[in-house]
């Protein structure tokens, strides 16, 4: 099979749960990227916080571990605020709570 005909595998790593990223995480992702590239693939980062992106830049790996903006890099969505409903009704104190 011709190497140019092989599909390139892209591994997307969602780091949204990383509330306190550190250099150990960055190191592990850099090693994962190295292994992926050796196999002809690549790693992309998804939903990275500004702190995470800053840590990537600090480590000099911003170009090596790119954040996918179309997958939620800068445009992280915030939890939807729910409207509080006010109910005006009377109840008997002897009624059990619902």
Biopython code that builds the backbone (N, CA, C, O; Angstrom):
import numpy as np
from Bio.PDB.StructureBuilder import StructureBuilder

atoms = [
    (1, "UNK", "N", (0.851, -1.185, 0.000)),
    (1, "UNK", "CA", (0.000, 0.000, 0.000)),
    (1, "UNK", "C", (0.891, 1.240, 0.000)),
    (1, "UNK", "O", (1.870, 1.319, 0.743)),
    (2, "UNK", "N", (0.542, 2.184, -0.827)),
    (2, "UNK", "CA", (1.292, 3.425, -0.943)),
    (2, "UNK", "C", (1.071, 4.275, 0.304)),
    (2, "UNK", "O", (-0.076, 4.481, 0.701)),
    (3, "UNK", "N", (2.156, 4.784, 0.946)),
    (3, "UNK", "CA", (2.003, 5.584, 2.173)),
    (3, "UNK", "C", (1.125, 6.817, 1.994)),
    (3, "UNK", "O", (0.520, 7.290, 2.955)),
    (4, "UNK", "N", (1.052, 7.339, 0.778)),
    (4, "UNK", "CA", (0.235, 8.530, 0.543)),
    (4, "UNK", "C", (-1.251, 8.195, 0.530)),
    (4, "UNK", "O", (-2.088, 9.086, 0.675)),
    (5, "UNK", "N", (-1.588, 6.905, 0.355)),
    (5, "UNK", "CA", (-2.986, 6.491, 0.325)),
    (5, "UNK", "C", (-3.551, 6.212, 1.718)),
    (5, "UNK", "O", (-4.765, 6.103, 1.889)),
    (6, "UNK", "N", (-2.673, 6.097, 2.704)),
    (6, "UNK", "CA", (-3.099, 5.779, 4.067)),
    (6, "UNK", "C", (-3.722, 7.016, 4.701)),
    (6, "UNK", "O", (-3.171, 8.114, 4.619)),
    (7, "UNK", "N", (-4.880, 6.826, 5.335)),
    (7, "UNK", "CA", (-5.512, 7.943, 6.039)),
    (7, "UNK", "C", (-4.699, 8.308, 7.265)),
    (7, "UNK", "O", (-4.185, 7.431, 7.960)),
    (8, "UNK", "N", (-4.584, 9.561, 7.524)),
    (8, "UNK", "CA", (-3.866, 10.031, 8.696)),
    (8, "UNK", "C", (-4.822, 10.013, 9.887)),
    (8, "UNK", "O", (-5.916, 10.572, 9.816)),
    (9, "UNK", "N", (-4.414, 9.379, 10.966)),
    (9, "UNK", "CA", (-5.245, 9.267, 12.168)),
    (9, "UNK", "C", (-5.020, 10.496, 13.037)),
    (9, "UNK", "O", (-3.882, 10.885, 13.300)),
    (10, "UNK", "N", (-6.114, 11.100, 13.478)),
    (10, "UNK", "CA", (-6.044, 12.248, 14.376)),
    (10, "UNK", "C", (-6.670, 11.836, 15.700)),
    (10, "UNK", "O", (-7.844, 11.472, 15.762)),
    (11, "UNK", "N", (-5.874, 11.898, 16.750)),
    (11, "UNK", "CA", (-6.345, 11.591, 18.098)),
    (11, "UNK", "C", (-6.686, 12.909, 18.782)),
    (11, "UNK", "O", (-5.815, 13.760, 18.964)),
    (12, "UNK", "N", (-7.936, 13.077, 19.159)),
    (12, "UNK", "CA", (-8.390, 14.303, 19.817)),
    (12, "UNK", "C", (-8.458, 14.024, 21.315)),
    (12, "UNK", "O", (-9.162, 13.118, 21.762)),
    (13, "UNK", "N", (-7.712, 14.822, 22.083)),
    (13, "UNK", "CA", (-7.660, 14.665, 23.535)),
    (13, "UNK", "C", (-8.417, 15.832, 24.165)),
    (13, "UNK", "O", (-8.023, 16.990, 24.024)),
    (14, "UNK", "N", (-9.507, 15.512, 24.858)),
    (14, "UNK", "CA", (-10.319, 16.527, 25.538)),
    (14, "UNK", "C", (-9.739, 16.757, 26.926)),
    (14, "UNK", "O", (-9.717, 15.849, 27.757)),
    (15, "UNK", "N", (-9.268, 17.980, 27.173)),
    (15, "UNK", "CA", (-8.630, 18.297, 28.455)),
    (15, "UNK", "C", (-9.510, 19.191, 29.325)),
    (15, "UNK", "O", (-9.018, 19.878, 30.220)),
    (16, "UNK", "N", (-10.806, 19.175, 29.058)),
    (16, "UNK", "CA", (-11.734, 20.013, 29.809)),
    (16, "UNK", "C", (-11.722, 19.701, 31.304)),
    (16, "UNK", "O", (-11.939, 20.591, 32.126)),
    (17, "UNK", "N", (-11.473, 18.459, 31.651)),
    (17, "UNK", "CA", (-11.485, 18.066, 33.064)),
    (17, "UNK", "C", (-10.203, 18.460, 33.796)),
    (17, "UNK", "O", (-10.126, 18.299, 35.014)),
    (18, "UNK", "N", (-9.206, 18.965, 33.093)),
    (18, "UNK", "CA", (-7.947, 19.368, 33.720)),
    (18, "UNK", "C", (-8.129, 20.720, 34.406)),
    (18, "UNK", "O", (-7.943, 21.768, 33.789)),
    (19, "UNK", "N", (-8.493, 20.685, 35.678)),
    (19, "UNK", "CA", (-8.718, 21.929, 36.400)),
    (19, "UNK", "C", (-7.405, 22.566, 36.838)),
    (19, "UNK", "O", (-7.316, 23.788, 36.954)),
    (20, "UNK", "N", (-6.384, 21.743, 37.082)),
    (20, "UNK", "CA", (-5.071, 22.245, 37.472)),
    (20, "UNK", "C", (-3.994, 21.530, 36.665)),
    (20, "UNK", "O", (-3.306, 20.654, 37.189)),
    (21, "UNK", "N", (-3.841, 21.901, 35.379)),
    (21, "UNK", "CA", (-2.839, 21.225, 34.555)),
    (21, "UNK", "C", (-1.433, 21.514, 35.073)),
    (21, "UNK", "O", (-1.163, 22.586, 35.614)),
    (22, "UNK", "N", (-0.542, 20.533, 34.895)),
    (22, "UNK", "CA", (0.846, 20.740, 35.296)),
    (22, "UNK", "C", (1.760, 20.215, 34.199)),
    (22, "UNK", "O", (1.293, 19.698, 33.185)),
    (23, "UNK", "N", (3.058, 20.350, 34.409)),
    (23, "UNK", "CA", (4.010, 19.953, 33.386)),
    (23, "UNK", "C", (4.043, 18.445, 33.167)),
    (23, "UNK", "O", (4.440, 17.996, 32.092)),
    (24, "UNK", "N", (3.638, 17.656, 34.149)),
    (24, "UNK", "CA", (3.581, 16.207, 33.963)),
    (24, "UNK", "C", (2.539, 15.849, 32.905)),
    (24, "UNK", "O", (2.762, 14.945, 32.100)),
    (25, "UNK", "N", (1.412, 16.545, 32.899)),
    (25, "UNK", "CA", (0.370, 16.323, 31.895)),
    (25, "UNK", "C", (0.888, 16.742, 30.523)),
    (25, "UNK", "O", (0.692, 16.033, 29.536)),
    (26, "UNK", "N", (1.546, 17.888, 30.465)),
    (26, "UNK", "CA", (2.096, 18.383, 29.203)),
    (26, "UNK", "C", (3.135, 17.394, 28.667)),
    (26, "UNK", "O", (3.165, 17.109, 27.470)),
    (27, "UNK", "N", (3.984, 16.874, 29.558)),
    (27, "UNK", "CA", (4.997, 15.898, 29.166)),
    (27, "UNK", "C", (4.347, 14.637, 28.595)),
    (27, "UNK", "O", (4.788, 14.126, 27.565)),
    (28, "UNK", "N", (3.310, 14.136, 29.253)),
    (28, "UNK", "CA", (2.620, 12.932, 28.779)),
    (28, "UNK", "C", (1.991, 13.168, 27.405)),
    (28, "UNK", "O", (2.046, 12.297, 26.536)),
    (29, "UNK", "N", (1.394, 14.343, 27.212)),
    (29, "UNK", "CA", (0.787, 14.657, 25.916)),
    (29, "UNK", "C", (1.849, 14.810, 24.826)),
    (29, "UNK", "O", (1.622, 14.414, 23.683)),
    (30, "UNK", "N", (3.001, 15.379, 25.170)),
    (30, "UNK", "CA", (4.090, 15.522, 24.196)),
    (30, "UNK", "C", (4.610, 14.145, 23.785)),
    (30, "UNK", "O", (4.907, 13.918, 22.612)),
    (31, "UNK", "N", (4.720, 13.231, 24.741)),
    (31, "UNK", "CA", (5.159, 11.867, 24.422)),
    (31, "UNK", "C", (4.118, 11.143, 23.562)),
    (31, "UNK", "O", (4.470, 10.384, 22.659)),
    (32, "UNK", "N", (2.845, 11.383, 23.847)),
    (32, "UNK", "CA", (1.778, 10.803, 23.040)),
    (32, "UNK", "C", (1.845, 11.334, 21.608)),
    (32, "UNK", "O", (1.660, 10.582, 20.652)),
    (33, "UNK", "N", (2.111, 12.629, 21.468)),
    (33, "UNK", "CA", (2.240, 13.230, 20.146)),
    (33, "UNK", "C", (3.423, 12.619, 19.392)),
    (33, "UNK", "O", (3.317, 12.342, 18.198)),
    (34, "UNK", "N", (4.539, 12.409, 20.078)),
    (34, "UNK", "CA", (5.712, 11.811, 19.459)),
    (34, "UNK", "C", (5.395, 10.403, 18.947)),
    (34, "UNK", "O", (5.740, 10.057, 17.817)),
    (35, "UNK", "N", (4.745, 9.603, 19.777)),
    (35, "UNK", "CA", (4.370, 8.242, 19.373)),
    (35, "UNK", "C", (3.395, 8.264, 18.200)),
    (35, "UNK", "O", (3.523, 7.470, 17.268)),
    (36, "UNK", "N", (2.418, 9.173, 18.245)),
    (36, "UNK", "CA", (1.435, 9.273, 17.165)),
    (36, "UNK", "C", (2.110, 9.649, 15.854)),
    (36, "UNK", "O", (1.789, 9.086, 14.807)),
    (37, "UNK", "N", (3.036, 10.588, 15.900)),
    (37, "UNK", "CA", (3.718, 11.014, 14.672)),
    (37, "UNK", "C", (4.591, 9.901, 14.104)),
    (37, "UNK", "O", (4.705, 9.755, 12.887)),
    (38, "UNK", "N", (5.205, 9.119, 14.982)),
    (38, "UNK", "CA", (6.009, 7.989, 14.502)),
    (38, "UNK", "C", (5.146, 6.979, 13.756)),
    (38, "UNK", "O", (5.626, 6.280, 12.864)),
    (39, "UNK", "N", (3.878, 6.907, 14.124)),
    (39, "UNK", "CA", (2.950, 5.980, 13.475)),
    (39, "UNK", "C", (2.157, 6.642, 12.342)),
    (39, "UNK", "O", (1.257, 6.030, 11.767)),
    (40, "UNK", "N", (2.494, 7.880, 12.031)),
    (40, "UNK", "CA", (1.831, 8.573, 10.935)),
    (40, "UNK", "C", (0.580, 9.330, 11.323)),
    (40, "UNK", "O", (-0.157, 9.777, 10.444)),
    (41, "UNK", "N", (0.314, 9.488, 12.606)),
    (41, "UNK", "CA", (-0.875, 10.204, 13.070)),
    (41, "UNK", "C", (-0.506, 11.521, 13.723)),
    (41, "UNK", "O", (0.616, 12.007, 13.587)),
    (42, "UNK", "N", (-1.452, 12.081, 14.422)),
    (42, "UNK", "CA", (-1.219, 13.329, 15.133)),
    (42, "UNK", "C", (-2.200, 13.441, 16.297)),
    (42, "UNK", "O", (-3.227, 12.764, 16.335)),
    (43, "UNK", "N", (-1.860, 14.307, 17.235)),
    (43, "UNK", "CA", (-2.706, 14.562, 18.409)),
    (43, "UNK", "C", (-3.153, 16.015, 18.359)),
    (43, "UNK", "O", (-2.361, 16.908, 18.059)),
    (44, "UNK", "N", (-4.420, 16.243, 18.653)),
    (44, "UNK", "CA", (-4.978, 17.596, 18.766)),
    (44, "UNK", "C", (-5.613, 17.721, 20.141)),
    (44, "UNK", "O", (-6.167, 16.756, 20.667)),
    (45, "UNK", "N", (-5.529, 18.908, 20.719)),
    (45, "UNK", "CA", (-6.077, 19.180, 22.041)),
    (45, "UNK", "C", (-7.429, 19.859, 21.880)),
    (45, "UNK", "O", (-7.604, 20.728, 21.026)),
    (46, "UNK", "N", (-8.385, 19.450, 22.717)),
    (46, "UNK", "CA", (-9.747, 19.999, 22.656)),
    (46, "UNK", "C", (-10.127, 20.591, 24.008)),
    (46, "UNK", "O", (-9.723, 20.075, 25.050)),
    (47, "UNK", "N", (-10.887, 21.651, 23.993)),
    (47, "UNK", "CA", (-11.436, 22.360, 25.161)),
    (47, "UNK", "C", (-10.370, 22.697, 26.202)),
    (47, "UNK", "O", (-10.540, 22.436, 27.393)),
    (48, "UNK", "N", (-9.280, 23.275, 25.733)),
    (48, "UNK", "CA", (-8.213, 23.691, 26.642)),
    (48, "UNK", "C", (-8.545, 25.045, 27.256)),
    (48, "UNK", "O", (-9.008, 25.956, 26.570)),
    (49, "UNK", "N", (-8.304, 25.160, 28.548)),
    (49, "UNK", "CA", (-8.503, 26.439, 29.232)),
    (49, "UNK", "C", (-7.355, 27.385, 28.877)),
    (49, "UNK", "O", (-6.338, 26.954, 28.333)),
    (50, "UNK", "N", (-7.515, 28.649, 29.179)),
    (50, "UNK", "CA", (-6.446, 29.627, 28.947)),
    (50, "UNK", "C", (-5.204, 29.245, 29.745)),
    (50, "UNK", "O", (-4.079, 29.416, 29.274)),
    (51, "UNK", "N", (-5.415, 28.726, 30.959)),
    (51, "UNK", "CA", (-4.288, 28.283, 31.786)),
    (51, "UNK", "C", (-3.537, 27.138, 31.113)),
    (51, "UNK", "O", (-2.306, 27.116, 31.107)),
    (52, "UNK", "N", (-4.275, 26.193, 30.549)),
    (52, "UNK", "CA", (-3.659, 25.053, 29.864)),
    (52, "UNK", "C", (-2.881, 25.527, 28.637)),
    (52, "UNK", "O", (-1.750, 25.097, 28.410)),
    (53, "UNK", "N", (-3.484, 26.408, 27.855)),
    (53, "UNK", "CA", (-2.813, 26.947, 26.672)),
    (53, "UNK", "C", (-1.564, 27.727, 27.063)),
    (53, "UNK", "O", (-0.550, 27.668, 26.368)),
    (54, "UNK", "N", (-1.635, 28.460, 28.175)),
    (54, "UNK", "CA", (-0.470, 29.195, 28.662)),
    (54, "UNK", "C", (0.654, 28.264, 29.078)),
    (54, "UNK", "O", (1.828, 28.546, 28.837)),
    (55, "UNK", "N", (0.292, 27.161, 29.699)),
    (55, "UNK", "CA", (1.288, 26.171, 30.108)),
    (55, "UNK", "C", (1.941, 25.524, 28.882)),
    (55, "UNK", "O", (3.145, 25.271, 28.880)),
    (56, "UNK", "N", (1.149, 25.259, 27.845)),
    (56, "UNK", "CA", (1.714, 24.735, 26.592)),
    (56, "UNK", "C", (2.715, 25.724, 26.008)),
    (56, "UNK", "O", (3.799, 25.334, 25.574)),
    (57, "UNK", "N", (2.354, 26.989, 25.996)),
    (57, "UNK", "CA", (3.247, 28.015, 25.464)),
    (57, "UNK", "C", (4.509, 28.136, 26.320)),
    (57, "UNK", "O", (5.612, 28.258, 25.786)),
    (58, "UNK", "N", (4.352, 28.102, 27.633)),
    (58, "UNK", "CA", (5.488, 28.184, 28.558)),
    (58, "UNK", "C", (6.478, 27.045, 28.310)),
    (58, "UNK", "O", (7.691, 27.245, 28.365)),
    (59, "UNK", "N", (5.947, 25.845, 28.036)),
    (59, "UNK", "CA", (6.788, 24.673, 27.784)),
    (59, "UNK", "C", (7.347, 24.676, 26.362)),
    (59, "UNK", "O", (8.160, 23.818, 26.016)),
    (60, "UNK", "N", (6.920, 25.629, 25.539)),
    (60, "UNK", "CA", (7.394, 25.691, 24.162)),
    (60, "UNK", "C", (6.758, 24.646, 23.269)),
    (60, "UNK", "O", (7.328, 24.280, 22.241)),
    (61, "UNK", "N", (5.580, 24.158, 23.648)),
    (61, "UNK", "CA", (4.927, 23.086, 22.903)),
    (61, "UNK", "C", (3.606, 23.519, 22.266)),
    (61, "UNK", "O", (2.803, 22.679, 21.860)),
    (62, "UNK", "N", (3.386, 24.814, 22.183)),
    (62, "UNK", "CA", (2.154, 25.311, 21.587)),
    (62, "UNK", "C", (1.982, 24.888, 20.138)),
    (62, "UNK", "O", (0.863, 24.640, 19.691)),
    (63, "UNK", "N", (3.097, 24.804, 19.392)),
    (63, "UNK", "CA", (3.023, 24.373, 17.998)),
    (63, "UNK", "C", (3.020, 22.856, 17.876)),
    (63, "UNK", "O", (2.492, 22.313, 16.906)),
    (64, "UNK", "N", (3.605, 22.171, 18.849)),
    (64, "UNK", "CA", (3.698, 20.713, 18.819)),
    (64, "UNK", "C", (2.367, 20.069, 19.200)),
    (64, "UNK", "O", (1.984, 19.039, 18.647)),
    (65, "UNK", "N", (1.664, 20.689, 20.153)),
    (65, "UNK", "CA", (0.364, 20.192, 20.627)),
    (65, "UNK", "C", (-0.699, 21.251, 20.332)),
    (65, "UNK", "O", (-1.090, 21.997, 21.230)),
    (66, "UNK", "N", (-1.165, 21.324, 19.097)),
    (66, "UNK", "CA", (-2.112, 22.385, 18.747)),
    (66, "UNK", "C", (-3.490, 22.179, 19.367)),
    (66, "UNK", "O", (-3.994, 21.061, 19.474)),
    (67, "UNK", "N", (-4.076, 23.302, 19.768)),
    (67, "UNK", "CA", (-5.440, 23.302, 20.296)),
    (67, "UNK", "C", (-6.376, 23.561, 19.129)),
    (67, "UNK", "O", (-6.161, 24.487, 18.347)),
    (68, "UNK", "N", (-7.406, 22.749, 19.012)),
    (68, "UNK", "CA", (-8.372, 22.877, 17.925)),
    (68, "UNK", "C", (-9.447, 23.887, 18.309)),
    (68, "UNK", "O", (-10.323, 23.562, 19.110)),
    (69, "UNK", "N", (-9.408, 25.091, 17.766)),
    (69, "UNK", "CA", (-10.450, 26.068, 18.122)),
    (69, "UNK", "C", (-11.830, 25.625, 17.677)),
    (69, "UNK", "O", (-12.821, 25.922, 18.345)),
    (70, "UNK", "N", (-11.912, 24.910, 16.543)),
    (70, "UNK", "CA", (-13.229, 24.450, 16.075)),
    (70, "UNK", "C", (-13.780, 23.358, 16.968)),
    (70, "UNK", "O", (-14.965, 23.036, 16.886)),
    (71, "UNK", "N", (-12.941, 22.777, 17.823)),
    (71, "UNK", "CA", (-13.398, 21.755, 18.755)),
    (71, "UNK", "C", (-13.534, 22.302, 20.163)),
    (71, "UNK", "O", (-13.678, 21.526, 21.108)),
    (72, "UNK", "N", (-13.493, 23.594, 20.327)),
    (72, "UNK", "CA", (-13.757, 24.152, 21.638)),
    (72, "UNK", "C", (-12.551, 24.748, 22.327)),
    (72, "UNK", "O", (-12.554, 24.849, 23.554)),
    (73, "UNK", "N", (-11.520, 25.148, 21.605)),
    (73, "UNK", "CA", (-10.347, 25.742, 22.234)),
    (73, "UNK", "C", (-10.699, 27.029, 22.946)),
    (73, "UNK", "O", (-10.875, 27.039, 24.164)),
    (74, "UNK", "N", (-10.804, 28.132, 22.190)),
    (74, "UNK", "CA", (-11.102, 29.414, 22.815)),
    (74, "UNK", "C", (-12.566, 29.548, 23.196)),
    (74, "UNK", "O", (-12.894, 30.207, 24.182)),
    (75, "UNK", "N", (-13.426, 28.943, 22.440)),
    (75, "UNK", "CA", (-14.855, 29.128, 22.640)),
    (75, "UNK", "C", (-15.458, 28.144, 23.620)),
    (75, "UNK", "O", (-16.488, 27.535, 23.334)),
    (76, "UNK", "N", (-14.841, 27.987, 24.746)),
    (76, "UNK", "CA", (-15.404, 27.066, 25.734)),
    (76, "UNK", "C", (-16.802, 27.516, 26.099)),
    (76, "UNK", "O", (-17.046, 28.699, 26.336)),
    (77, "UNK", "N", (-17.695, 26.586, 26.142)),
    (77, "UNK", "CA", (-19.054, 26.975, 26.482)),
    (77, "UNK", "C", (-19.250, 26.886, 27.982)),
    (77, "UNK", "O", (-18.720, 25.997, 28.648)),
    (78, "UNK", "N", (-19.998, 27.798, 28.478)),
    (78, "UNK", "CA", (-20.297, 27.842, 29.905)),
    (78, "UNK", "C", (-21.592, 27.086, 30.171)),
    (78, "UNK", "O", (-22.436, 26.943, 29.286)),
    (79, "UNK", "N", (-21.732, 26.623, 31.358)),
    (79, "UNK", "CA", (-22.954, 25.916, 31.722)),
    (79, "UNK", "C", (-24.136, 26.862, 31.574)),
    (79, "UNK", "O", (-24.060, 28.041, 31.919)),
    (80, "UNK", "N", (-25.202, 26.331, 31.066)),
    (80, "UNK", "CA", (-26.394, 27.136, 30.851)),
    (80, "UNK", "C", (-27.041, 27.471, 32.188)),
    (80, "UNK", "O", (-27.261, 26.599, 33.029)),
    (81, "UNK", "N", (-27.337, 28.745, 32.363)),
    (81, "UNK", "CA", (-28.002, 29.145, 33.601)),
    (81, "UNK", "C", (-29.482, 28.843, 33.468)),
    (81, "UNK", "O", (-30.114, 29.166, 32.462)),
    (82, "UNK", "N", (-30.012, 28.226, 34.488)),
    (82, "UNK", "CA", (-31.431, 27.873, 34.453)),
    (82, "UNK", "C", (-32.247, 28.953, 35.136)),
    (82, "UNK", "O", (-31.823, 29.562, 36.118)),
    (83, "UNK", "N", (-33.405, 29.167, 34.597)),
    (83, "UNK", "CA", (-34.306, 30.161, 35.141)),
    (83, "UNK", "C", (-34.980, 29.588, 36.385)),
    (83, "UNK", "O", (-35.494, 28.470, 36.374)),
    (84, "UNK", "N", (-34.965, 30.365, 37.435)),
    (84, "UNK", "CA", (-35.599, 29.903, 38.666)),
    (84, "UNK", "C", (-37.093, 30.175, 38.584)),
    (84, "UNK", "O", (-37.524, 31.292, 38.295)),
    (85, "UNK", "N", (-37.864, 29.146, 38.841)),
    (85, "UNK", "CA", (-39.307, 29.283, 38.780)),
    (85, "UNK", "C", (-39.836, 29.620, 40.160)),
    (85, "UNK", "O", (-39.446, 29.007, 41.154)),
    (86, "UNK", "N", (-40.707, 30.579, 40.213)),
    (86, "UNK", "CA", (-41.339, 30.958, 41.467)),
    (86, "UNK", "C", (-42.763, 30.431, 41.453)),
    (86, "UNK", "O", (-43.518, 30.670, 40.511)),
    (87, "UNK", "N", (-43.114, 29.726, 42.486)),
    (87, "UNK", "CA", (-44.451, 29.141, 42.571)),
    (87, "UNK", "C", (-45.173, 29.773, 43.746)),
    (87, "UNK", "O", (-44.687, 29.745, 44.877)),
    (88, "UNK", "N", (-46.329, 30.340, 43.470)),
    (88, "UNK", "CA", (-47.155, 30.919, 44.517)),
    (88, "UNK", "C", (-48.279, 29.941, 44.826)),
    (88, "UNK", "O", (-49.284, 29.898, 44.116)),
    (89, "UNK", "N", (-48.113, 29.181, 45.852)),
    (89, "UNK", "CA", (-49.184, 28.284, 46.264)),
    (89, "UNK", "C", (-49.082, 28.091, 47.770)),
    (89, "UNK", "O", (-48.011, 28.167, 48.372)),
    (90, "UNK", "N", (-50.200, 27.849, 48.320)),
    (90, "UNK", "CA", (-50.237, 27.597, 49.754)),
    (90, "UNK", "C", (-50.313, 26.116, 49.985)),
    (90, "UNK", "O", (-50.833, 25.368, 49.156)),
    (91, "UNK", "N", (-49.790, 25.693, 51.122)),
    (91, "UNK", "CA", (-49.915, 24.282, 51.457)),
    (91, "UNK", "C", (-50.167, 24.176, 52.952)),
    (91, "UNK", "O", (-49.817, 25.062, 53.733)),
    (92, "UNK", "N", (-50.770, 23.089, 53.311)),
    (92, "UNK", "CA", (-51.060, 22.825, 54.709)),
    (92, "UNK", "C", (-49.796, 22.321, 55.371)),
    (92, "UNK", "O", (-49.110, 21.471, 54.802)),
    (93, "UNK", "N", (-49.462, 22.812, 56.551)),
    (93, "UNK", "CA", (-48.251, 22.401, 57.252)),
    (93, "UNK", "C", (-48.282, 20.917, 57.590)),
    (93, "UNK", "O", (-47.228, 20.327, 57.829)),
    (94, "UNK", "N", (-49.440, 20.306, 57.615)),
    (94, "UNK", "CA", (-49.552, 18.879, 57.919)),
    (94, "UNK", "C", (-49.235, 18.017, 56.700)),
    (94, "UNK", "O", (-49.003, 16.816, 56.838)),
    (95, "UNK", "N", (-49.224, 18.629, 55.477)),
    (95, "UNK", "CA", (-48.899, 17.866, 54.278)),
    (95, "UNK", "C", (-47.433, 17.451, 54.305)),
    (95, "UNK", "O", (-46.579, 18.226, 54.736)),
    (96, "UNK", "N", (-47.131, 16.229, 53.847)),
    (96, "UNK", "CA", (-45.725, 15.814, 53.786)),
    (96, "UNK", "C", (-44.995, 16.592, 52.699)),
    (96, "UNK", "O", (-45.604, 16.988, 51.705)),
    (97, "UNK", "N", (-43.686, 16.814, 52.882)),
    (97, "UNK", "CA", (-42.937, 17.543, 51.848)),
    (97, "UNK", "C", (-42.850, 16.734, 50.553)),
    (97, "UNK", "O", (-42.832, 15.503, 50.580)),
    (98, "UNK", "N", (-42.800, 17.414, 49.460)),
    (98, "UNK", "CA", (-42.743, 16.756, 48.159)),
    (98, "UNK", "C", (-41.314, 16.603, 47.722)),
    (98, "UNK", "O", (-41.052, 16.069, 46.645)),
]
sb = StructureBuilder()
sb.init_structure("model")
sb.init_model(0)
sb.init_chain("A")
sb.init_seg("    ")
for serial, (resi, resn, name, xyz) in enumerate(atoms, 1):
    if name == "N":
        sb.init_residue(resn, " ", resi, " ")
    sb.init_atom(name, np.array(xyz, "f"), 0.0, 1.0, " ", f" {name:<3s}", serial, name[0])
structure = sb.get_structure()
